[in-house]
Amino acid sequence: MPTMNDLMTPAITRQVTLPSPIGPLTLVAADGQLTGLYMNAQRHRPVSETFGLPGDPADEPFASAARQLGAYFAGQLKAFDLPLAPAGTPFQRRVWSALLTIPYGRTWSYADLAREVGSASRAVGLANGKNPIALIIPCHRVIGSDGSLTGYGGGLDRKRYLLELEGNGAVSR
């Protein structure tokens, strides 16, 4: 016999698209939490049909995200304070939690990130690449061990722009 929890309506997913210096950003939210932030032509970007119904940019968490992203791109915000709910495996969520600890203006190598989560560089690189909330979960702050700007789902030009915005040519841990 089904329980009430079995009959609960799933969360309604909403999405809005905001302009930014690196191109349009699509924010996706459910139950008042961001579940995605995607750039156009981003590797591993889900199909747009999965982003849900159009949302109202004045509703939360979109309004707060828009304000904070605007302040970030203006060089006035160094840490986001938004409700996040990235969907992923327990390992991916562990990697994304570690990414949130990389300070603004700093970078870690994939090896640094692997040490932090106790795994192999290749595994954390794959999880990093699947980050569904780009920018806010700062996967752009992970670079190659030699300081090179390797592997960014949004493209290396965007990664370079974001690191330069943060005042970081390649300052490592």
SULHUGI-V789265 format. One record per backbone hydrogen bond with DSSP energy under -0.5 kcal/mol. CO is the residue of the C=O (numbers start at 1). NH is the residue of the N-H. E is the energy in kcal/mol with one decimal. If there is no record, write none. Layout:
# SULHUGI-V789265
co:CO nh:NH e:E
co:CO nh:NH e:E
This chain:
# SULHUGI-V789265
co:3 nh:7 e:-0.9
co:4 nh:7 e:-0.7
co:4 nh:8 e:-0.6
co:5 nh:8 e:-0.7
co:11 nh:13 e:-0.6
co:12 nh:31 e:-0.6
co:13 nh:53 e:-1.9
co:14 nh:29 e:-2.6
co:15 nh:55 e:-2.9
co:16 nh:27 e:-3.0
co:18 nh:25 e:-3.1
co:20 nh:23 e:-1.8
co:24 nh:40 e:-0.9
co:25 nh:18 e:-3.0
co:25 nh:27 e:-0.7
co:26 nh:38 e:-2.7
co:27 nh:16 e:-2.0
co:28 nh:35 e:-3.0
co:28 nh:36 e:-1.7
co:29 nh:14 e:-2.7
co:30 nh:33 e:-1.8
co:33 nh:30 e:-2.2
co:34 nh:85 e:-3.1
co:36 nh:28 e:-2.7
co:37 nh:134 e:-1.5
co:38 nh:26 e:-3.1
co:39 nh:42 e:-1.1
co:42 nh:45 e:-1.5
co:47 nh:50 e:-2.2
co:48 nh:51 e:-2.0
co:49 nh:52 e:-0.7
co:53 nh:15 e:-2.1
co:55 nh:57 e:-0.6
co:56 nh:59 e:-2.2
co:59 nh:63 e:-2.3
co:61 nh:65 e:-2.5
co:62 nh:66 e:-2.9
co:63 nh:67 e:-2.3
co:64 nh:68 e:-2.7
co:65 nh:69 e:-3.0
co:66 nh:70 e:-2.3
co:67 nh:71 e:-2.3
co:68 nh:72 e:-2.6
co:69 nh:73 e:-2.8
co:70 nh:74 e:-1.2
co:71 nh:76 e:-3.1
co:71 nh:77 e:-0.8
co:72 nh:75 e:-1.8
co:82 nh:84 e:-0.5
co:83 nh:34 e:-3.0
co:89 nh:93 e:-2.7
co:90 nh:94 e:-1.8
co:91 nh:95 e:-2.2
co:92 nh:96 e:-2.8
co:93 nh:97 e:-2.2
co:94 nh:98 e:-1.9
co:95 nh:99 e:-2.1
co:96 nh:100 e:-1.4
co:98 nh:101 e:-1.6
co:99 nh:102 e:-1.6
co:101 nh:103 e:-0.6
co:103 nh:106 e:-1.8
co:107 nh:173 e:-1.1
co:108 nh:143 e:-2.6
co:109 nh:113 e:-2.4
co:110 nh:114 e:-2.5
co:111 nh:115 e:-2.4
co:112 nh:116 e:-2.3
co:113 nh:117 e:-1.9
co:114 nh:118 e:-1.2
co:114 nh:119 e:-2.4
co:120 nh:124 e:-2.2
co:121 nh:125 e:-2.4
co:122 nh:126 e:-2.1
co:123 nh:127 e:-2.1
co:124 nh:128 e:-2.9
co:125 nh:129 e:-2.1
co:126 nh:130 e:-0.8
co:127 nh:130 e:-0.8
co:128 nh:131 e:-1.5
co:132 nh:37 e:-2.7
co:133 nh:137 e:-2.6
co:134 nh:136 e:-2.7
co:136 nh:138 e:-0.9
co:137 nh:139 e:-2.5
co:138 nh:141 e:-1.7
co:139 nh:142 e:-1.4
co:141 nh:108 e:-2.3
co:141 nh:143 e:-0.5
co:143 nh:110 e:-1.3
co:144 nh:147 e:-2.3
co:148 nh:144 e:-3.0
co:148 nh:150 e:-1.7
co:152 nh:155 e:-2.3
co:153 nh:43 e:-2.7
co:155 nh:159 e:-2.0
co:156 nh:160 e:-2.7
co:157 nh:161 e:-2.2
co:158 nh:162 e:-2.8
co:159 nh:163 e:-2.6
co:160 nh:164 e:-2.5
co:161 nh:165 e:-2.6
co:162 nh:166 e:-1.9
co:163 nh:168 e:-3.2
co:164 nh:167 e:-1.6
co:167 nh:169 e:-0.5
co:170 nh:172 e:-0.6
co:171 nh:107 e:-1.7
